Amino acid sequence: MEIADKTERWVSLIKVNYPLVLSSGIEIIGKLAKFKPVIADFKIADIPYTSSLISKIAFENEAFAIICHGFAGSDTLKAVKGVAREYGGEVYVVTELSSPGGEEFLRKASNSIAELARKIGCDGIIAPGTRPDRVKELKEIAKGLKVICPGIGVQGGDIESLREVADYVIVGRSIYQAEDPEKEARKIYEILRG
Amino acid sequence: MEIADKTERWVSLIKVNYPLVLSSGIEIIGKLAKFKPVIADFKIADIPYTSSLISKIAFENEAFAIICHGFAGSDTLKAVKGVAREYGGEVYVVTELSSPGGEEFLRKASNSIAELARKIGCDGIIAPGTRPDRVKELKEIAKGLKVICPGIGVQGGDIESLREVADYVIVGRSIYQAEDPEKEARKIYEILRG
């Protein structure tokens, strides 16, 4: 909460993941949403029924958007998008993880996943900031969907190379592990603004 | 808690998923663990760092085992297995989801995922109870790993056809949505015992 308070001028959205939600309780989403819209990075990858329930809980707790895996299949994506629509929320679809393992199985499926995200009417894709060439290709396939790139900073992704191609970059550890999170957030903001 | 209390004689393990944990809090795992060992069905599919943190929280809260997606890549699986080892916990790896969407992307990767689960030293695989032929093939590839099958009951999986091949079947809704959960759990137990 302290970091959200200090950095809110320099960030567009706040992404929360399971480690935070599991240790703080789902109410943390509503609390953070007082600063900026919150993306629930739950990387949903379950059957449609369970995925719908997870999405419903996120949106009931004031999430603005949710992150879902495309590899779970089109039925799961459609179910999550259906719930999001009821709440006026958004859905972002993981194409490839930014970690090295993202190149094993996800790499082969990611172009099709980006296309599927577009066909189903999702709002954007998550593309690996650690692989700018892949981001460009996935952005072209996703035609018009927003592109969010994780993997910046600690994971090695270079922010400069993503400036033209990403709509948003996800920076977690570089900010919240910094001695001065506000200064770090502002620095990144200024690089992006160019 | 009431259902766990009523059915404990007829079940081997209790599987919890995110909808329950998000709405009841992570402490629900420890409470249910008083009845039977709990599998945290978190279908982890994140980068290794985040996946490790999720696993750590599950095991700290008395989970006996955790479910991870193989699709995320070998680095994620290794990270989760590493955390499990510290806690003496087990890791089960999803090969294919039991839902129709499991045949889209996961189907192409699932044989390799089963092999990977074995190589990394995970404890078992999750194989689709809705597709018994696939379960047989995946079990052969996973040589000796335990096989857990979801998709029984509401999703259409037939329990009889899995008796020889599955070590455990996951039955959720058929039990907890039954008018008499204990009777339903006992019925399934008796079918499995043969």
Boltz contact constraints between the chains, C-beta under 6 A:
constraints:
  - contact:
      token1: [A, 17]
      token2: [B, 50]
      max_distance: 6.0
  - contact:
      token1: [A, 18]
      token2: [B, 54]
      max_distance: 6.0
  - contact:
      token1: [A, 19]
      token2: [B, 53]
      max_distance: 6.0
  - contact:
      token1: [A, 19]
      token2: [B, 54]
      max_distance: 6.0
  - contact:
      token1: [A, 22]
      token2: [B, 26]
      max_distance: 6.0
  - contact:
      token1: [A, 22]
      token2: [B, 57]
      max_distance: 6.0
  - contact:
      token1: [A, 26]
      token2: [B, 22]
      max_distance: 6.0
  - contact:
      token1: [A, 43]
      token2: [B, 45]
      max_distance: 6.0
  - contact:
      token1: [A, 43]
      token2: [B, 46]
      max_distance: 6.0
  - contact:
      token1: [A, 45]
      token2: [B, 43]
      max_distance: 6.0
  - contact:
      token1: [A, 45]
      token2: [B, 45]
      max_distance: 6.0
  - contact:
      token1: [A, 45]
      token2: [B, 69]
      max_distance: 6.0
  - contact:
      token1: [A, 46]
      token2: [B, 43]
      max_distance: 6.0
  - contact:
      token1: [A, 47]
      token2: [B, 97]
      max_distance: 6.0
  - contact:
      token1: [A, 47]
      token2: [B, 99]
      max_distance: 6.0
  - contact:
      token1: [A, 48]
      token2: [B, 99]
      max_distance: 6.0
  - contact:
      token1: [A, 50]
      token2: [B, 17]
      max_distance: 6.0
  - contact:
      token1: [A, 53]
      token2: [B, 19]
      max_distance: 6.0
  - contact:
      token1: [A, 54]
      token2: [B, 18]
      max_distance: 6.0
  - contact:
      token1: [A, 54]
      token2: [B, 19]
      max_distance: 6.0
  - contact:
      token1: [A, 57]
      token2: [B, 22]
      max_distance: 6.0
  - contact:
      token1: [A, 69]
      token2: [B, 45]
      max_distance: 6.0
  - contact:
      token1: [A, 71]
      token2: [B, 71]
      max_distance: 6.0
  - contact:
      token1: [A, 71]
      token2: [B, 105]
      max_distance: 6.0
  - contact:
      token1: [A, 72]
      token2: [B, 101]
      max_distance: 6.0
  - contact:
      token1: [A, 73]
      token2: [B, 101]
      max_distance: 6.0
  - contact:
      token1: [A, 73]
      token2: [B, 104]
      max_distance: 6.0
  - contact:
      token1: [A, 74]
      token2: [B, 101]
      max_distance: 6.0
  - contact:
      token1: [A, 75]
      token2: [B, 99]
      max_distance: 6.0
  - contact:
      token1: [A, 75]
      token2: [B, 100]
      max_distance: 6.0
  - contact:
      token1: [A, 75]
      token2: [B, 101]
      max_distance: 6.0
  - contact:
      token1: [A, 76]
      token2: [B, 101]
      max_distance: 6.0
  - contact:
      token1: [A, 97]
      token2: [B, 47]
      max_distance: 6.0
  - contact:
      token1: [A, 99]
      token2: [B, 47]
      max_distance: 6.0
  - contact:
      token1: [A, 99]
      token2: [B, 48]
      max_distance: 6.0
  - contact:
      token1: [A, 99]
      token2: [B, 75]
      max_distance: 6.0
  - contact:
      token1: [A, 100]
      token2: [B, 75]
      max_distance: 6.0
  - contact:
      token1: [A, 101]
      token2: [B, 72]
      max_distance: 6.0
  - contact:
      token1: [A, 101]
      token2: [B, 73]
      max_distance: 6.0
  - contact:
      token1: [A, 101]
      token2: [B, 74]
      max_distance: 6.0
  - contact:
      token1: [A, 101]
      token2: [B, 75]
      max_distance: 6.0
  - contact:
      token1: [A, 101]
      token2: [B, 76]
      max_distance: 6.0
  - contact:
      token1: [A, 104]
      token2: [B, 73]
      max_distance: 6.0
  - contact:
      token1: [A, 105]
      token2: [B, 71]
      max_distance: 6.0
  - contact:
      token1: [A, 105]
      token2: [B, 109]
      max_distance: 6.0
  - contact:
      token1: [A, 109]
      token2: [B, 105]
      max_distance: 6.0
